[in-house]
């Protein structure tokens, strides 16, 4: 069996470091096939509409369609990419974020031949089925065995790992980077470690200088063993103003929990329900620095309890093995 995993985004500088692409890379490594980036440009631009994704690759995609058994599209939400109609092989379509309340125009017409949609929550599955689409829930997968439980003492400085870096300038605000830096300026005992993806580095350095937190912020810009980094931090954080711009289950937070470290997460993300239900972290309602300061202080105050809970979680539902097994079964069913 060979699959083609498609992403409607520009190719990241280091695809293997980008959580949005890692699931596809893992599927290809276990099953066979290749990963393709459909976006017609090296950088995302507003003047390039999403529906053009893949249009510049038509000869290549026709050849790819002959070489593989199945196509798998990963997308931020459900969008009617016209290129889907080109494929003669079955198409699986995964939304890596939670669904919006409405679909764009022409969704039902252009995606009616998709063999199966994959979503991240039961409510999203029900939403797809209401529109007559076949859908199932499959969670993302990480290599949970890579991460070791190395407790940190409850002492200052209190260190947070932030793993979801901005794609554009607007996301410094919508992903809470500005709020984190502003909060650090008011909490001398707080330290922030950012995993950076190679974009907007100079802009980030200017913001760190602007908020006067140079001594409190570390920016990791090269490939590292995340397990080694997690040994040095108390918790991980992912913030998002909306559910549109961050994966519903951010890999950096799953990795943190696998290492027995609690998390700080925006209430807007699906994973926040899991965190609150299991008591392995704290959720944040808004990007307000006052609330963020209060929630970080709460996490620090309840750190031992949250850490003990995180260390006892059964993370196998988020393992690579579980994800690959689920997709293999889905692929086999569709090909039969």
C-alpha positions in Angstrom: 0.0 0.0 0.0 1.2 3.5 -0.8 -0.4 6.8 0.2 0.1 10.4 -0.7 -0.3 12.8 2.2 -1.1 16.3 1.0 -0.9 19.6 3.0 -2.5 22.8 1.7 0.3 24.9 3.3 3.7 26.2 2.1 6.5 23.7 2.7 7.9 24.5 6.2 11.7 25.2 6.4 11.9 22.0 8.5 8.9 19.8 7.9 10.0 17.2 10.4 9.9 19.9 13.1 6.4 21.1 12.3 3.6 19.5 14.3 1.1 20.2 11.5 3.1 17.8 9.2 4.4 15.2 11.6 1.3 12.9 11.5 1.6 12.6 7.7 5.3 12.0 7.9 4.7 9.2 10.5 2.0 7.6 8.3 4.3 7.6 5.3 7.2 6.2 7.2 5.1 3.3 8.5 3.0 2.6 5.4 4.9 4.0 2.4 4.3 6.8 0.0 5.2 10.5 0.0 4.3 13.9 1.5 3.3 16.8 -0.8 2.6 20.5 -0.2 -0.2 21.9 -2.4 0.2 25.6 -1.6 1.3 27.6 -4.7 4.0 29.6 -3.1 6.9 29.5 -0.6 5.0 31.8 1.8 1.3 32.1 2.7 -0.1 35.2 1.2 -3.6 36.7 1.3 -3.5 37.4 -2.4 -3.3 33.6 -3.1 -6.7 32.1 -2.4 -6.9 28.6 -0.9 -8.8 27.1 -3.9 -5.6 27.5 -6.0 -3.9 24.9 -3.9 -2.5 22.1 -6.1 -3.5 23.8 -9.4 0.1 24.4 -10.3 0.9 20.7 -9.7 -1.7 19.1 -12.0 0.8 17.1 -14.2 2.7 15.9 -11.1 -0.6 15.1 -9.2 -1.8 13.0 -12.2 1.3 11.0 -12.1 1.2 10.7 -8.3 -2.4 9.4 -8.6 -1.2 6.5 -10.8 1.6 5.7 -8.3 -0.4 5.6 -5.0 -3.4 3.6 -3.8 -4.9 6.4 -1.8 -4.7 10.2 -1.1 -4.8 11.7 2.3 -5.4 15.4 2.7 -4.6 17.2 5.9 -6.3 20.6 6.3 -7.1 23.4 8.7 -10.8 22.7 8.7 -13.0 21.6 5.9 -12.3 23.5 2.7 -13.5 22.5 -0.8 -10.2 22.3 -2.7 -11.1 21.8 -6.4 -8.0 19.6 -6.8 -9.7 16.8 -4.9 -11.9 16.1 -8.0 -8.7 15.3 -10.0 -7.9 12.1 -8.0 -9.2 8.7 -9.2 -8.0 6.9 -6.1 -9.9 7.1 -2.7 -9.4 10.3 -0.7 -9.3 10.6 3.1 -9.6 14.1 4.4 -8.4 15.0 8.0 -9.2 18.3 9.7 -6.4 19.0 12.2 -8.5 21.7 13.9 -12.0 21.7 15.2 -14.7 22.4 12.7 -16.5 25.7 12.3 -20.2 26.0 12.5 -20.7 26.4 8.8 -18.9 25.1 5.7 -17.6 27.3 2.8 -19.7 27.5 -0.4 -19.4 24.5 -2.7 -18.2 22.2 0.0 -20.9 19.5 -0.6 -20.4 19.7 -4.3 -16.6 19.6 -4.5 -16.0 17.1 -1.6 -18.9 14.8 -2.2 -16.6 12.1 -3.5 -14.3 12.1 -0.4 -14.3 8.5 0.8 -14.0 9.4 4.5 -13.5 12.5 6.7 -11.5 12.2 9.9 -12.2 14.7 12.7 -11.0 15.1 16.3 -14.2 15.1 18.4 -17.5 13.3 18.5 -19.4 16.5 18.1 -17.5 17.2 14.8 -18.3 13.7 13.6 -22.0 14.3 14.2 -21.7 17.7 12.4 -20.2 16.0 9.3 -22.9 13.3 9.3 -25.6 15.9 9.5 -24.3 17.1 6.1 -24.3 13.6 4.7 -20.6 13.0 5.0 -19.1 9.8 6.4 -16.7 10.6 9.2 -14.8 9.1 12.1 -12.7 10.2 15.0 -8.9 9.5 15.0 -6.6 11.3 17.4 -3.1 12.5 16.5 -0.2 10.3 17.5 3.2 11.0 19.1 6.1 8.7 20.1 5.1 8.6 23.8 8.0 6.2 24.5 10.5 8.9 23.7 9.6 10.9 26.7 10.8 10.2 30.2 9.3 11.4 33.5 11.8 13.8 35.0 10.1 15.8 37.8 11.2 19.4 38.5 11.4 20.8 42.0 8.7 23.3 42.8 11.0 26.2 43.0 11.9 29.4 41.1 12.5 30.1 38.3 9.2 28.5 37.1 9.8 27.5 33.4 7.2 27.2 30.7 7.9 25.6 27.3 6.0 27.3 24.4 5.9 25.1 21.2 3.4 26.7 18.8 5.3 29.5 17.0 3.6 32.1 14.9 3.3 31.8 11.1 2.8 35.5 10.6 2.9 38.8 12.5 -0.7 38.7 13.5 -0.2 35.4 15.3 2.2 37.0 17.9 -1.1 38.3 19.3 -3.5 35.5 18.4 -1.2 32.7 19.6 -0.5 34.6 22.9 3.2 35.3 22.4 2.7 39.0 23.2 0.6 38.0 26.3 3.3 35.6 27.5 6.1 38.1 27.1 4.0 40.8 28.8 3.2 38.4 31.7 6.9 37.5 32.1 7.7 41.2 32.5 5.4 41.2 35.5 6.6 37.9 37.0 10.4 38.0 37.7 10.4 34.3 38.6 8.9 33.2 35.3 11.1 31.8 32.5 9.9 31.1 28.9 11.4 28.7 26.4 10.2 29.0 22.8 10.6 26.3 20.2 11.0 28.3 17.0 10.4 27.1 13.5 12.8 29.3 11.5 10.3 32.1 10.6 10.0 35.6 12.1 13.0 35.1 14.4 14.2 38.7 14.2 10.7 40.0 14.9 10.6 37.7 18.0 13.9 39.0 19.2 12.7 42.6 18.9 9.6 41.8 20.9 11.7 40.2 23.7 13.8 43.3 23.8 10.7 45.5 23.7 9.1 43.8 26.8 12.5 43.9 28.6 12.6 40.1 29.3 15.8 39.2 27.5 17.1 37.4 30.7 13.8 35.5 31.0 13.4 34.1 27.5 15.2 31.4 25.6 14.6 30.9 21.9 15.5 27.4 20.6 15.9 27.8 16.8 17.7 24.5 15.9 16.6 20.9 15.9 16.7 19.5 19.5 15.6 16.5 21.4 12.3 17.7 22.9 12.6 15.1 25.7 15.9 16.8 26.8 14.2 20.2 26.8 11.2 18.9 28.8 13.5 17.7 31.5 14.4 21.4 32.1 10.9 22.9 32.3 8.0 22.7 34.6 5.1 22.7 32.1 4.2 23.5 28.5 1.9 26.1 27.1 -0.2 26.6 23.9 -2.4 29.6 23.6 -4.8 30.4 20.7 -7.4 33.1 20.4 -9.6 30.8 18.3 -9.7 27.1 17.3 -8.8 28.0 13.7 -5.1 28.5 14.0 -3.8 25.7 16.3 -4.3 21.9 16.2 -7.0 20.7 18.5 -4.5 18.5 20.2 -1.1 20.3 20.0 1.8 17.9 19.8 3.9 20.0 22.3 1.2 19.5 25.0 0.9 15.8 24.3 4.7 15.5 24.6 4.6 17.4 27.9 2.0 15.1 29.4 4.0 12.1 28.1 6.9 13.4 30.1 4.7 13.9 33.2 4.6 17.7 32.9 1.3 19.5 33.2 0.1 22.0 30.6 -1.4 25.5 30.2 -3.9 25.6 27.3 -6.5 27.9 25.8 -10.1 27.0 26.6 -10.9 27.3 22.9 -9.0 24.1 22.0 -10.6 20.6 22.2 -7.7 19.3 24.3 -8.7 21.7 27.1 -11.7 19.4 27.9 -9.2 16.5 28.3 -6.9 18.6 30.5 -9.8 19.9 32.8 -11.4 16.4 33.0 -8.1 14.8 34.1 -6.8 17.6 36.2 -3.4 17.7 34.4 -3.2 21.4 33.9 -5.0 24.8 33.7 -7.1 26.3 30.9 -7.1 30.0 29.9 -10.2 31.8 28.7 -8.6 34.8 27.0 -5.4 36.4 25.9 -5.7 39.0 28.7 -2.3 39.2 30.4 -4.0 39.7 33.8 -5.9 36.4 33.5 -2.8 34.6 32.1 -0.8 35.8 35.1 -3.5 34.5 37.4 -3.6 31.1 35.7 0.2 30.7 35.6 0.3 31.5 39.4 -2.4 28.9 39.9 -0.5 26.3 38.0 2.6 27.1 40.0 0.6 26.9 43.3 -1.0 23.6 42.4 2.0 22.3 40.6 2.7 19.2 42.6 -0.9 18.0 42.4 -1.0 18.6 38.6 2.3 16.8 38.1 1.2 13.8 40.1 -1.9 13.6 37.9 0.0 14.0 34.6 2.4 11.2 35.6 -0.4 8.7 35.9 -2.2 9.4 32.6 -2.6 6.6 30.1 -1.2 8.3 27.0 -1.6 5.3 24.8 -4.6 6.8 23.1 -2.2 9.5 21.7 0.5 7.0 20.6 1.8 6.7 17.1 1.0 3.0 17.2 -2.7 3.8 17.9 -2.9 6.5 15.2 -1.2 4.4 12.5 -3.3 1.3 13.4 -6.5 3.3 13.1 -5.5 4.8 9.8 -4.3 1.5 8.4 -7.7 -0.1 9.2 -9.4 2.9 7.6 -7.3 2.7 4.4 -7.8 -1.1 4.2 -11.5 -0.8 4.5 -11.7 1.8 1.8 -9.5 -0.1 -0.6 -11.5 -3.2 -0.1 
